[in-house]
Amino acid sequence: TEIAKWAQDNDCEEESTDVFRNATICGMGWAEAVMDYDEDPDGRFRLIAEDPLCFRWDPSARRPNLADARWVGRIKEVTKDEYRAMFPDAKCPGYPKVFGVNPRIDAPGEMEAEAEKYPDDYSRELETRDPGNSYKDCVALFEYQYWVAEPIYRIVNAETGGLDTVDHMTFARMRDTAAAQGISFLPVSDRSEEQGIRYIAQTKKTWKRAYFSGNELVEENPCPWPAGSTLRCVTGRRDHNKNIWYGIVRAMMDPQRFTNKFLSQAIHHYNTSIKAPLKAEEDAVPDKEAMAKAATNPAGILWVNPGRIDSVQQLNASPIPPDLFNLLNFAYNAPPAVTGINLEFLGLAGREQAIGLEQTRKLATLSVLAPLFSSYRRYRKGLGQLLMHYIVEYFTPQTLTRVLSEEAREHVPHIKDADVARFDVHVDETPLSPSMKATVFSVFKDMMQYAPPAMMQQVAPAFLEYSPLPAKLVQQVQKSMAEAAKPNPINEEMMKAQLAKLISEAARNLAQADLAQAKAGTEDESAPVTAAAAMTDMFAKTADAAAKMRAAREPTRKASA
């Protein structure tokens, strides 16, 4: 856990934020997990957010985050020097395209087809570009990661009774060696009474990685993470008809077009209605087109022929439509309405309302965005599994010792043991509210005023888990509370000795009173009174000793609460 938090602090959290933002906008966010040896010779785990438009994936994938994809890949562009450094022994010289695809998605010619709106702006942008030398020293690469089903065999260990997993080659060697000794390998499904070594034949997904340039294979090796792809993905909602993933911007495009169109028409209506329309005879003005322009221009001057000023008359101006403001509000509220992201969630409500109502509306927005948060949670789980494999295989003991705390450094020699290969990944917080910890902390803080001290002493350590304090500080406070809750053996022994002393003194006084009464040998009425007084004094001293013991324990209870 400490290593995972260290990796998150090592720019991974910022890169994951970019991945989630891309998934929110376009429906897919991508990142690559690598071990970087350029800055640190021992290696540094890095998560790099990539452009989603550079990636390709298995078109038959249906599950979130492409969990069922048989392959994923990306097209990227490197310089020839980088290409030779990556593949020094490659026979492929490197080509500017891969499978006929140009890695530059913003290349001239391709961008013109996307210029659906505002063609003038696109044209000016393309005219200022000089693509002459930008493609000369570049090589297009297609990184292709895919999995294959490889056979594995699980053999029953006669000594431990467990199952040992071996690959196909190891199993073949073991079977040949056993056959030479007259020992047979039998599948578990074989119900015969023949003696031999039992095994189970299974298949296992193993990921591989290949690079292509042009139409040629450059290199093929096992993937750095054999259990999955190092290209991690976060997906939004899936279009079941087109089998594509989309984010919240897709639903906002049509309302935004309507808003732009409506505002343009409203501004045009306002500009043309400032001046009332005119009516004139044909020979009253020298130029009809100039007259039409001057009539709609608030500062325009209308020139007429001499003596024909009376032939031009001004009509009544058309009033502003009464429903104009309703249409403006409709256009303004359209994007939040189609996405489900209300103004309260964005902090732009601009009105006073009850806190409960605002929290309810924020929760309604989170319900709409639940598929995105679910995909992000799955992404964090997969990233945790990948990070654990990198810790076992690629992290050096020096790095682990530097990252871990003093309490955890004793486990460094055991991290690379085979038993560590099996683990579970848990994501601490699910974003079901704006801040789950803050919500729980606020509710429980109000309950503390009415809770009994005994209950607070028991639940206080668990309550600290939801406090906004740093995790390390919470652990230290919990440790201090646990130590303070332990009774002090020295104080306990002293109190017990004092109590025993008081009891013995009271018993001695009582015995002396009985002895005095026996010596008197009379029925004096004061004797029972003396005995009762001695008994009362004994109980009073015992109660006083018990009160002192409780007072001694009180600081311990207060410290733990």
C-alpha positions, 0 to 999 in steps of 0.5 A: 500500500505504501508503494502504491501511494508513493507511485500515485504521488509520483505524477501518477495522480495527475496523469490519471486525472487527464485520462479521466478527463479524456474519457469524460469528453470523448468517451475513452481515456488512455495511459501507458504504464512504463518503467523509466530508466532515463532519470533513475538507473534503478528505474522509476514507475511512470504513468503517461496519459496519451492522446485517445485518437492514436489508439486502436482496439479489438472491434468485438470488445464490449465490456467497460475498459475493453476488458474483453479485448483480444488486442489493443494498439496505438499509432505513434510517431518517432524520429529516425534517431529514436527509432534506431535507439529503440530497435538497433538490430531491426531490419525494417528501415522504418516508414512514414506510414503504418498500414497506410495510416498517417500517424499525424491526425492533424495532417493537411487534407485530413483536417479539411474533411472535418471542417464541418463548421467555420470553414474560414477559420480552418482555411486560415489555419491550414494556410499558415502551416508548412508541412514540408519538413515536418515529416522528413525524419519521422517513422510511424510505429504501430504498437500491437499488444495481444494475448494468446492462450498458452497451455499450462499444467498443474501437477499434484505435489505428492509431498505437500498435496498442493498443485504446482503450475508449469508451462508446456516445455517444462511439463514435456521434460518432466513427463519424459523423465518420468517415463524413463523411470516407468512413472506415468502422468495421468490426468485427474479426469482418469478414474482408473486405478493406475498409479502415476502423477496426476495433472490438470491441463489448462490454458492461460492468457499471456500478453505479447507485444509487437511493433510494425512500421509500414507493413513489416514486423519490426520486433516482437517480445513478451509484454512487460506485464504478462497478465494484461496490457500496459496500455490502460483504458477508461471508457464512458458509455457505449453506443450499442448500435455503432459499438463506439464509446462516447462521453458527455460532450456528444450529448452537448453538441446538438444543444450547442449548435442550437444555442449558437444558431439561435443567438446568431438569429437573435442578434441579427433580429436585434440589429435589423430592428433598431431602425424601422423599415422604410418604404420608397418609390423606385425612382426616389433613390439613386441606388436600391442596394445602397438604400437597403444596406443603409436602412439596416445600418444604425449609423447609415445615411440614406441618400435620396434624389433631389425633391423626392424626400417625401417619397420615402416613408418610415414604417413602425418598427417591429417589437421584440417578440415576447417569448424571446427571453423564454427561448434564451433561457431554453437555449441556456439550460439545454446543455445541462439538461441533456447531460444531467450535470446541473449547475449545483454540481458545477458550483454555478447555481447562483442562488440561495437554497437549502444545503440538503437540496443542493446535496441531493441535486449533486447526488443526482448528477453523480448517478448520471455519471455513475458509468464513468466512475465505475469505469474509473474504479475498474481502471484503478484496480487494473493499475494496482495489479500492474503496479504490483507486478512491476514491484515484484519484477522490476523494483530494486531492493534499494528503491523499496527500502527508500520508499517504505517506512521503517516499520515496513522495511523488514518485509522487503526481502519477502516481497519477491517471494512466490507467495506474493504473486497472489494478492487482491486490490481494493480501491479505498473510496468509491465516488458515490458522493462529492466526498464520501469521507467528508460526508461520513465525518460530518454526520458522525461528528454530530452523533458524538455529542449524544453518544455515551463515552464508552461507545466513543472509546470503541468506535473512535479508531474507526471514526478516524479512518473517515477524517480528512487528516493525512493517512500517516497522521491517522495511523499515528493517532490510532497507535497512540490511542491503542497504547493509551488504552492499555492499563498501566501494570505499575499503577494497577499493582500499587492500587491493589496493594493500597486496597489490600492494606486498607482492607487488612486495617479495617479487618484488624480494627474489627477484630480488636473491637470484637476482642474488647467486647469479649473481654468486657463480658457484659451486654453493654449497649455500646459494644455493638455500636463500636463494632458497627462503627468499625465496619462502617469505617472499613467500607468507607476506606474501601470505597475511597480506595476504589474511587482513587483507582477509578480516578487513576484510570480516568486520564487513560480513558480520556486520552483514548477517547 
